[in-house]
Amino acid sequence: MYNTISDFIKEWNSEAALTQKVLDSLTDDSLKQQVYPEGRTLGRIAWHFTTNIPGYLTEFGLSIDRIESTASVPSSAQEIAITFKNVSSHAAKIIEQQWTDESLEHTQEAFGRKQSNAAILMGLIKHIVHHRGQITVLMRQAGLKPAGVYGPPKEDWVHLGVENPPL
């Protein structure tokens, strides 16, 4: 849990950088990869969590311009990556400007239960991490090598002197 805004911003920036690596690895064609025939596409998932950031923060009392998430998913992977970069950077500034360390202790209704603002911010990071994991699986299905997030992808273990990476 976060005790200071600075603690949150450090983790936010770290996770945003990892997410940015993944998004920067996407191709326009990969955006069409679906979970299953009627399911979301990789592009829809990436656009969902990108556009959700301002909406999520607004829901919990921060003032930030929303992005219309019902708009069609961009056909450009670069557009999604650039939008995420701008939104995640702006979100960090808004949180630093509008909440204090004491704000993190305040509780409010979130998803049917009382949660501290610190837990609400942690939930935002977990939401993005959850969908980032989905995207890395869909990248494999689309024929792309996923970017390393918490460790290298299987193809890069050999550079670490490991012939047979752990499963």
C-alpha positions as CSV (number, residue, x, y, z in Angstrom):
1,M,0.0,0.0,0.0
2,Y,1.1,3.6,-0.5
3,N,1.8,5.9,2.4
4,T,2.8,8.8,0.2
5,I,1.9,10.2,-3.2
6,S,5.6,9.9,-4.0
7,D,5.5,6.1,-3.3
8,F,2.6,5.7,-5.7
9,I,4.2,7.9,-8.4
10,K,7.3,5.7,-8.3
11,E,5.4,2.5,-8.8
12,W,3.1,4.2,-11.3
13,N,6.0,5.4,-13.4
14,S,7.7,2.0,-13.2
15,E,4.6,0.1,-14.3
16,A,3.8,2.7,-17.0
17,A,7.3,2.2,-18.4
18,L,6.8,-1.6,-18.6
19,T,3.4,-1.1,-20.2
20,Q,4.9,1.3,-22.6
21,K,7.5,-1.3,-23.7
22,V,4.7,-3.7,-24.4
23,L,2.6,-1.2,-26.3
24,D,5.7,0.0,-28.3
25,S,6.2,-3.6,-29.5
26,L,2.7,-3.9,-31.1
27,T,2.1,-3.7,-34.8
28,D,-0.9,-2.5,-36.6
29,D,-1.8,-6.0,-37.7
30,S,-1.4,-7.4,-34.1
31,L,-4.2,-5.1,-32.9
32,K,-6.7,-7.4,-34.7
33,Q,-5.7,-10.5,-32.7
34,Q,-8.8,-11.7,-30.8
35,V,-9.1,-13.6,-27.6
36,Y,-11.7,-15.8,-29.2
37,P,-14.0,-15.1,-32.3
38,E,-16.5,-12.9,-30.5
39,G,-14.0,-11.5,-27.9
40,R,-12.1,-8.3,-27.6
41,T,-9.2,-7.7,-29.9
42,L,-5.7,-6.9,-28.6
43,G,-6.3,-3.3,-29.8
44,R,-9.6,-3.0,-27.9
45,I,-7.9,-4.2,-24.7
46,A,-5.1,-1.7,-25.0
47,W,-7.4,1.1,-25.9
48,H,-9.7,0.1,-23.0
49,F,-7.1,0.5,-20.3
50,T,-5.6,3.6,-21.9
51,T,-8.9,5.4,-22.1
52,N,-10.0,4.1,-18.7
53,I,-7.3,5.9,-16.8
54,P,-8.9,9.4,-16.8
55,G,-12.4,8.0,-16.3
56,Y,-11.2,5.9,-13.3
57,L,-9.5,8.9,-11.7
58,T,-12.6,11.2,-12.4
59,E,-14.8,8.6,-10.7
60,F,-12.8,9.0,-7.5
61,G,-12.8,12.8,-7.4
62,L,-9.8,13.9,-9.5
63,S,-10.3,16.4,-12.2
64,I,-8.9,15.2,-15.5
65,D,-10.2,15.3,-19.0
66,R,-11.8,12.0,-20.1
67,I,-11.1,10.2,-23.4
68,E,-14.2,8.8,-25.2
69,S,-13.6,5.1,-24.8
70,T,-16.6,4.1,-27.0
71,A,-14.8,5.6,-29.9
72,S,-13.5,3.1,-32.4
73,V,-10.1,1.6,-31.6
74,P,-7.4,3.3,-33.5
75,S,-6.0,1.1,-36.3
76,S,-2.5,2.4,-35.5
77,A,-0.5,0.7,-32.8
78,Q,1.7,3.8,-32.6
79,E,-1.4,6.0,-31.8
80,I,-2.4,3.8,-28.9
81,A,1.2,3.8,-27.6
82,I,1.5,7.5,-27.8
83,T,-1.9,8.1,-26.2
84,F,-1.0,5.8,-23.3
85,K,2.3,7.6,-22.8
86,N,0.5,11.0,-22.7
87,V,-2.3,9.8,-20.5
88,S,-0.1,8.0,-18.0
89,S,2.2,11.0,-17.7
90,H,-0.7,13.4,-17.3
91,A,-2.4,11.2,-14.7
92,A,0.8,11.2,-12.6
93,K,0.8,15.0,-12.7
94,I,-2.9,15.3,-11.8
95,I,-2.5,13.0,-8.8
96,E,0.5,14.9,-7.5
97,Q,-1.4,18.2,-8.0
98,Q,-4.7,17.2,-6.6
99,W,-4.1,14.7,-3.8
100,T,-1.8,14.9,-0.8
101,D,-0.3,12.1,1.4
102,E,-3.3,12.6,3.7
103,S,-5.7,12.1,0.8
104,L,-4.4,8.5,0.5
105,E,-6.0,7.7,3.9
106,H,-9.5,9.0,2.9
107,T,-12.0,6.3,2.2
108,Q,-14.8,6.3,-0.4
109,E,-17.2,3.8,-2.1
110,A,-15.3,1.9,-4.8
111,F,-16.8,-1.1,-6.5
112,G,-19.3,-1.8,-3.8
113,R,-17.1,-1.4,-0.8
114,K,-15.3,1.2,1.2
115,Q,-11.7,1.6,0.1
116,S,-8.9,4.0,0.9
117,N,-7.7,6.2,-1.9
118,A,-4.4,4.4,-1.7
119,A,-6.2,1.1,-2.4
120,I,-8.1,2.7,-5.2
121,L,-4.8,3.8,-6.9
122,M,-3.4,0.4,-6.4
123,G,-6.5,-1.0,-8.1
124,L,-5.8,1.2,-11.1
125,I,-2.3,-0.2,-11.4
126,K,-3.6,-3.8,-11.0
127,H,-6.2,-3.1,-13.7
128,I,-3.5,-2.1,-16.2
129,V,-1.2,-5.0,-15.2
130,H,-4.0,-7.5,-15.7
131,H,-4.7,-6.3,-19.2
132,R,-1.0,-6.0,-20.0
133,G,-0.8,-9.7,-19.3
134,Q,-3.6,-10.4,-21.7
135,I,-1.9,-8.4,-24.3
136,T,1.4,-10.3,-24.0
137,V,-0.5,-13.6,-24.6
138,L,-2.2,-12.2,-27.6
139,M,1.1,-10.9,-28.9
140,R,2.3,-14.5,-29.0
141,Q,-0.8,-15.6,-30.8
142,A,-0.3,-12.8,-33.3
143,G,3.3,-14.0,-33.9
144,L,5.1,-11.3,-32.0
145,K,7.8,-11.7,-29.3
146,P,6.5,-10.0,-26.2
147,A,8.6,-7.4,-24.6
148,G,10.2,-8.4,-21.3
149,V,8.2,-7.1,-18.4
150,Y,9.3,-8.7,-15.0
151,G,11.8,-10.9,-16.8
152,P,13.0,-11.7,-20.3
153,P,10.8,-13.5,-22.9
154,K,11.8,-17.1,-23.6
155,E,13.8,-16.0,-26.7
156,D,16.1,-13.8,-24.6
157,W,17.1,-16.4,-21.9
158,V,20.0,-17.6,-24.1
159,H,21.6,-14.1,-23.8
160,L,21.7,-14.8,-20.0
161,G,23.5,-18.1,-20.5
162,V,20.4,-20.2,-20.0
163,E,19.9,-22.8,-22.7
164,N,16.6,-24.3,-21.3
165,P,14.6,-21.5,-19.6
166,P,12.4,-22.5,-16.7
167,L,8.8,-23.1,-17.5
